[in-house]
Amino acid sequence: QTCALPISMNIDPELVGLALRQLISNAVKYSPPGSRIEIAGRESDAIVTIAVRDEGPGIPHDEVEAIFGRYYRGSRSQESVPGTGMGLSIARDIVTAHGGRIWANNKPDKGAEFIFTLPIAALEGQI
């Protein structure tokens, strides 16, 4: 969906960009070479929603919440995927500091979807 009217957001674009880069980097690390990574955004009900979807193995169901913890490395990837376990934690901290939410889902077919929301600031003169 394309936003027809300009929206106002009270965000630090560098930090929100870093959060998005962390999700994209994570998708690249966990997806097979040549697979598709999809980035989508929409605006509704005073919230902007950004989703990053990959075609990797998905997230073990018992780790979906834990993956956002600092230094957490998934049980399947500790030996096979490089990283410090900080990327998703950094993204979570940035999104939360901006008044948003972040979460992950497994896609029904294959892969994972990471979603975050950010509030839209009320424009002057609006309630």
Number of C-alpha atoms within 10 A of each C-alpha: 8 7 9 6 6 7 13 13 17 12 17 11 10 9 17 16 12 16 22 23 14 19 23 19 13 18 23 18 17 20 18 13 10 8 11 14 16 13 16 11 14 13 17 11 7 14 16 17 18 17 20 20 23 26 22 22 15 20 22 12 10 8 13 16 12 13 21 22 15 16 14 18 20 16 10 11 12 13 10 9 13 11 15 11 17 17 22 24 19 19 23 22 17 22 21 15 13 18 13 17 17 20 16 19 16 19 17 8 8 14 19 23 23 22 20 23 21 23 20 18 14 13 11 7 5 6 5
